[in-house]
Amino acid sequence: MKNNYTSNIDIPQFRDDLIQWFEKEQRSLPWREDQDPYKVWVSEIMLQQTKVDTVIPYFQHFVQLFPTLEALADAEEQKVLKAWEGLGYYSRVRNLQSAVREVVGSYDAKVPDDPKQLGDLKGVGPYTKGAILSIAYDKPEPAVDGNVMRVLSRILRIEEDIAKPKTRKTFEAVVRELISKENPSAFNQGLMELGALVCTPKNPSCLLCPVQEHCQAFHDGVEKNLPIKTKNKKHKQQSYFALVIEDDAGNILLEQRPNDGLLAQMWQFPMIEMKTVDEKHLSVYVQEKYQVNVKEKQRIEPVKHVFSHITWHLDVMLLYVEGDISFNENGKLLSINEISDYPLPVSHQKIYKQLK
C-alpha cells in the first residue's frame, strides 16, 4: 500500500527506468566485480564520508593485504591501521576488524545474511546492513545514506529535515515500497549512483536524469531547495605546536596516542596545546619534559586539518637537541625512514612529507 509520499508515483515504471539506467551507465568499480559480501562490506565502510576516487586505491591495497575475512581477523591492528592511513575515521576500521573476527569465530567465516545477526555486528549500522544484504545477497532491504535521502527527497518532494535521526525512518519506509524485489541490488546501487553522478548536492543535472519524469521537485521547480538539512554546530578550533624533536644521531621522537578517543593508537609527533605554553618558552618546555638541551629551533610549514567536529591548527617546530631524549613507553626514537612503517594521522603525514 502506498503512503502519502509514494501515492503520486508510478512505482513499477520508476523501478524500471532507474535499473535500466544503472545497468547501462554504472561506473566500473573494483567492488562491483562480484557480489562478495566481504568486499561489499569493506567498500561501504571506506565510502562513508570519503569520495569514490579516493577510496579505489585504498580498497585495492586493502583487499590485496587482507583478501579474506580470515586474513583481516588474524592481522595485527597496527598493520590494519597502516593500510587505512589517510582515510581517517580510524574507529571504522577497528570496528570492521572486530566485527570480522566475530564473523570468523561465530559464523564460520561467512558474512551473515540475517538482518539481525548482521546488524548486531560492531560498526554495522542500518545503511551498511542494507547495502550488504541488498548488493551481496539480493535481499530487498533499504540502504539509506545521504545520497539516497537527497535523491528521494527531490523525487518524492519529502520536506523533512534529513539532519534529524527520525527522518531516516521515513526514507527507509519509502524505499521498502519502491525497491525492486527482483533486483534490489541494482535498485539500491542505482539510487546511490544517481546521487553521485546526476542528482548532486548543489547543481543537479536534471536534464540528464533518467527518472526526471517521476521527480516532483523538478516538476515544481524546487529541486535546488531540497533536501532540507539544518546546519551542524560550529566547529571547534584548536591550536597546537607539533614538535619534531631530532637528536644528535638524526633520530626523531614519535608518540602513540591513547587507546581511546580521537585517532586512538595512531602515532604522531608530540603535540602541545598553545594555551599551555607560548613559543617563547617552548624550548624550556622541551628541555624540562624530555631532559635534553635544545640546540636549534626552526619553524617549518604549518598544517591545518579539518575533522567533522573540530579543526586542528598545527604550528610545526623542528627542534635539534643534544642528550638522551627521555620518553615513556608510548614513545619511540625512529630514523626518518622507519617512521613510514607507523600509522600516522593525515595531519602528521603532511609533516612527515616535509621532513622527507
N, C-alpha and C positions, 0 to 999 in steps of 0.2 A: 504493500500500500504506500502510495506516495505521501510525503509530508508536504508542508507548505512550500518549502524551497524547491522541491523537485516536481511540483504539480504542473508546471508550465513547460517542461522539457520532454522531448521525445527520447526517452532513455535508450531504447534499442538502437536508434539512429546515432545518438551521441556516442555510444559504445563503439559502434562500427567505424564511425569517422575517426575517432581517436586511435583505435587499434590499427586501422589501415595506415594512418599517417605514421604511427610509431614504427610499424614493421618496415615501412619504406624508408623513413628518414632517420632512424635511430643512429647515434654515433657508435663507432666501433670502439668499445671499451674492454679492457682486459678481463674484468669480472663478468662480462656478458658472454664470454666464450663458451661457458657451460653453466649449468644450474647448480654447481657445487655449493651446498649451504655454507660451508666454512668460508669460501671466497666471498660469497654474498655478505656474510656477516662481517668479515674484515673490511670490505669496501664500504659498507654502510657506517661502520664506526669511524673510519677515516674521513668519510664525506661529511660528517657532522661539522658544520662551521668551517669547512675547507673546500676550496674550489676543485672541480674535477681535474683540470690541467695540472694542478699542484699534486693531487693525490696519485695520479697514474704512476710516476716513477717510484713513489714510496710503496704503493701496492705491489708493484712488480718485484721490488727489492725484498719486501717483507715476506711474500709468499715463496720467494726463492730461498730465503733463510729458514723459513718455517712453513714448509709446503703442506703440512698436515696438522690436524688438531693435536696429535701426539707430540709432534716436533715443538709446537708452541708451548704445550703443557710442560715439557721437560726442560725448556730453555731457562737459562739464568735471567733473572729480572733485569740486570744491568745491560745484558745483551739485547733484550727486547726494547728497553728504553732507548738504547743507542740506535736501533733500527727505526724508532719512532721520532728520533731527534729532528726537530724542525717543524713537526706537525702541531706541537703544542697540546694542551689539554691532556697531560700525561695520565691523569686518573682514568681516562678512557681505555688506554692500553693495559693498565694494571687490572681494571675490571674485566677486560676481554680475556687476559691470561687466566685470571681467577675463575671466570666462567668456563673457559675451555678446559681447565683442569677438572672442574665438576662434571663436564660432559664426558671427558675421558674416563673418570672414575665411576660415575653413576649411570651413564647411558651408553656404555660400551663404545665410546668414541664416535657416536652418531648424534648429530645435532637434532634435538627433539623436534618433532613436527606437531606436538601437542601444544596448544596455545598457553595453557597454564604452566606446564613444565618449562617451556621456552621463556615465558615472561617472568618466571621466578629466578632466572639466572642473573647474576650480578651484572649490572650495566645494560641489561636488555630492557629498554623502555617500550612503550606501546608502538612507536614508529619502527624501531629496529625489529621488533617481533613481527609486525605486519609485513615488513619488507622481506624478511626471511621466509615467512610462511607463504606469501604470495609469489615471490620471484623464484624461490628454490623448490617449493613444494606445491605450487599451483593451487593454493587454498585461497578462497575469496575473502581475505582479511584486509581491512583498511590499513594503509601505511600513510599517515598524515604528518607531513612536516610543513615548514614554512612555504615551500614551493607549492605544495598541494593546496594549502589554505588560500594562497594568493590566487591560484588558478580558479578554484571553485568559488571563492568569494566574488569573482567577476562573472563567471558563467551563470551562477545562480543568484547573483546580487545579494550576497549574505553580508549584512552590515553590522556584524558583531565584532567586538574588539578581539583580534587574534592574539593579543598580548595576555589575555586572561585565560588561565588554565581550563576553565569550564567550557570555553569556546571550542576547544579541540573535540569535545564530546559531540558537539553539533556537526562538525565536519566528518567525524567517524561514522555517525549515523547516516549522513548523506552518502558517503562512499559505499556503505553497506547496501544502499538502494541502487546506486549507479553501477557498481562493479560487475564486470562480466564473470559469470560463473564458469564459462567455458575457457576463458583465457585471462584469469586475474593477473598473471604475471605481466602481460603486455599492457593491460589496462593501467595498473599502478605505475609501471615504468613510463607509460605514455603520459600520464599526468605530470610525473617528475620531469620528463624530457620537455614537455610543453612549457613548464615553468622556467626551465633552464634556457631554452632556445628562443621561445616566441613570447610567452606571457611573462615578460621580465618585469622587475620591480618598477622602474621609472618610466620607460618608454616602450610599452608592449607593441609588438609588430602585428597589430590586429588584422591588417590586410593580408598577412601571410598565414593567419591562424586557420587550422583545419576544422575547428569547431566554432568558427565565428558565428554561424547562423544560429547556434544554440545559446550564444552569450548575451545574457540580459543586460549586463553592464555596458557592452558595446552598443547594443540596441538603444539604450537610454543615454549614451554619451557620457557615462560616469566611470569608465574603466580606469582612468588615472586617479580616481578618488578612492579606489579600493586596492588592497584591503584596509580596513580601519585598524590602526595599531597605535596604542599610547606609547609615548617615548619612555625609554628607560631612565632610571635615576642618573643624575650627573656622575660622571667618572670621578673617582678619587685620583689625585695627583701625588706621587711620592718621589722624592729626590734622594739619591744615594751617591756616595763615592764607591766606584768599583775599583778595587786595588789589585794591580798586577805587581806582585812582590817577587822580585828576582834576586837570587843570591849570587855569591861570587862564582859559583860553578855554572851559572846560567839556568838553574832550575827554578821553576815557578810554583807558587803555592796555589793549590786548588782546595776548596772545601765542599763537603757534601751537605746539602740542605737537610732539614729534619725529615723524619719518617712520615710525617703528616703535614697537611696543609698545601699551600701553593707550591707547585714544582717539587713535590716531595721526592727526596732521594736523588735529585739531579745534582750535578756538580757545577760549581761556579767559582769565579774569582771572588775573594772576600768582599763583602758589601757592608757599608756602614751608612746609616741614615745621616743626612746632612744636618738635621736638627740636633744630632748627638755631638758632632764635632765640626768646626769650621775648617776651611782649607789651611788657614794659618797654623793651626795646631795639629794638622793631620800627621806630620812626621813624628811628633811627640807621641800621638796615639799609637802609631805603628810600632815605635820603639818600645813602648811600655807593654803592649799586648803581645808582641812576638819576640821580645828580648833581643833586638837587633839594633844596629846603627844604620840610619838612613843616609846613604852617601849622596844620592841624587834623586830628585823628583821631577817627573816630566808629565805634562798633560798630553793625552792623545785624543783622537776624535770622540766626542760624546756619543752616547747611544740612547735612543728613545724606543720604548717598546710598549705597545698598547694591548692590554688584556681586555677581556669582556667587561670587567668591572673596575679596572684600575690602570693607570698609566705610570710606567717607570721612567724616570729621567736619570740617566747614569752619567756622572762625570768620571771619566776613566783616567786614573792616575797610575803611571808607571813608576815604581819605586825600586831603585837599586840599593840593596842592603848588604852589609857585611856581618858575619857572625852566623851561628847556627839558629835557624828560624825555629822558635818554639811554637808548636801547634798541638791540638788534641787529636783524639782518634778519628775525628771527622775530616782531618786534613791529609794531604799528600803533596810531597815535593816531586814535580814531574818535569821532564825535559819538554821542550816546545813540541816535539813530535809525539811524545807519549800522551799529551793532552787530547789528541784526536781520538784516542780509544775510549774516552769517557763521555757519557751523555751530558751535553750542555744545553741549557735553555737557549732559545733563539737570540736573546739579548747578549748572552755571553759568547755565542758563536760569532757574533759580529765583532766582539772584542778580539777573539782569537784570530779572526781573519786579518785584523790589523797587525797583530803580532807576527803572523806568518809573512 
